[in-house]
């Protein structure tokens, strides 16, 4: 399993509300694909693998679109987006190859939210790309791999703060890379 999927899923799992974290054994069995965990670390590993596999299956059957990277809504802040210091390297790679892997997004009431691909969205916007390829893996009425509805997840996101942080990242990247 690629690290970017594991890291992105882990970031999402860490933001789960307390009531979802406390549902107990049934939720653990559901998230871990029915396996009985041997330890807390094993439970977390099973949950991540099950969530990643669910997203991967959904991605394979996803609707492919081209969307404006500035119109996509982030589901994480700048700190998570910049983790690992990979943004500058990604921008240079996109400049060289001209290729951007599809972002994984979910749709909720007409807006598209980034599930995986925050750095690619920032890089594309900084380079002046008008569109980026996206795979729509969940819709408004779907349930996310951890058992939360898309609408509920979106309702508790600090969207204004995340959007402002993403715009700041794009402007900084433009200045550094001559965009």
N, C-alpha and C positions, 0 to 999 in steps of 0.2 A: 504494500500500500504506500503510495507516494506520501512523503512527509507533509506536503502542503495540504492534503486532504485531512490528515490526522490533526495537524495544527489548527486548521480552520474549524474542524468539528469540535476539537477540545475547547477552543475559545467560545463557541456557541454553548457547549454543555456547561461551561463555568458560569454562564449568565442565566441559567435556569432559575425560575422562581422557587422559593422555599417549598411551596406546596407540591411541586413536581418532584423535588429532591426527596421528599419524605413519604412517598406513597408505598415504599417498602418492597417486599419480595416480588410481588406481581410485576411491578414496573421493571425491576432488575431482570426478571425472566424475559419480559417482553423486549427490553433493550438489548439483552445479550443473546437473543435468538433462541431462547429456551434452555441454554446451557446453565448449569449450576456453577457459580463462581467459587474458586478455592480460596481466594483472598480478595481484599479490597483492590489491589493492583490488577489482579486477574479480572475482577468485575469491571473495572474501568476499561481495560483492554477489550473485553468482550463487547461492552456497550459501544465503544468507539468503532470497533470493527463492524458491528451491526449497523450503526448509523451511517458509516461510510459506504457500506455495501448497499444500503437502501438508496442513498443519494446517487451512487454509481448506476444502479438499475434505472432509477428515474431519469438520469442524464442520458442514458442510452436510448430511452424512448421519448426524450424531450423534444419540444418544439424549438426549432432553430430560427433565430431572428437576427437582425442587425439593428442595434439601438445606439443612440447618442450616449457616450460615456458620462457626460455631465448630467443627463437625465436620470441615471441610475442612482438609487438611494443606498447609501452605505449602511451596513448593520454592525459595524465596529468603528472604533475611534482611530485616531492617528497613531497612537502608541502601538496598537496591534498591527496596523497597516505597515508601519515602519520596522517592526520587529525583524531582526536578522539583517538589517541594512541592505536589502536586496533591490530596492527601488532604482537606484542609479544604474546598476548592472542590467536590470530589466529594460530600462529606457534605452540604453546603448544597444542591447540585443535587438529590440524592436526596430531601432534605427537601421541596424545592419541588415536584418532579415526582412523587415517589413511585415512580419507575421505576428499575430496575436492569437493565442489559444482562446477558445470560447470561454466566456465567463459563465458561471452557473448562477442563475437568478431565480427568484420566485416572484410571482405576480400577486398583488393584493389590491383589489378594487381599482385597477387601471394603472397602478404604479409598479415599477420593477425594482426589487431589492436584491442586492448582491449577497449571495450565499458564499461563493468562492470566486475570488478574482479582484479584490480591492486594489492591489498593487497594479494589476493590468489596467484597471479602469483609470487610475491616477496617471499611469504612464501614457495611455492613449490620449487622455485629455491634455496632458502636458505637451504631447507631440502634435496637437491640433487635429487629431483624428475626428472625423464627423460621425463615424459609426464604429462599433466593435461587434464581433460575433458573440451572441449569447445563446445559452441553452436554458429554456424555461423549464425547471424541474418540478416546481410546485405551483399550484394555483390558490386563489382566495379560499376555496372551500376544502383544501387539503389539510392533512395533519402532518406535521414535521416528524422526522424520525424519532424524536424524543417524546412524542405523544402530545405535543402542544399544537393547537390550531394555528394556522398562518395568521389569521386576524388577531388572535390574542398576542402572539409574538410581536407583530408589528405595533400593536397598541402600546406595548411597554418599552419600545425602543426610544432612546433620546435622540430622535431624528434630527432636530435642528442643530444640536451640538455636533453630531457626526457629520452632517452636511457641511457645516462651517469648517470643521477640521479638514475634510476632504478638499474643499475649495482652497484652503491655505496650502495643503500639500501640493496641489496642482500648480499654484502660482510659484511656490518655491522651486519645484522641479522645472518649470518653464525658465526661470531665471538661471538655474544651474546648467541647463542643457540648451539654452538659446532658442526656446520655443516661442 
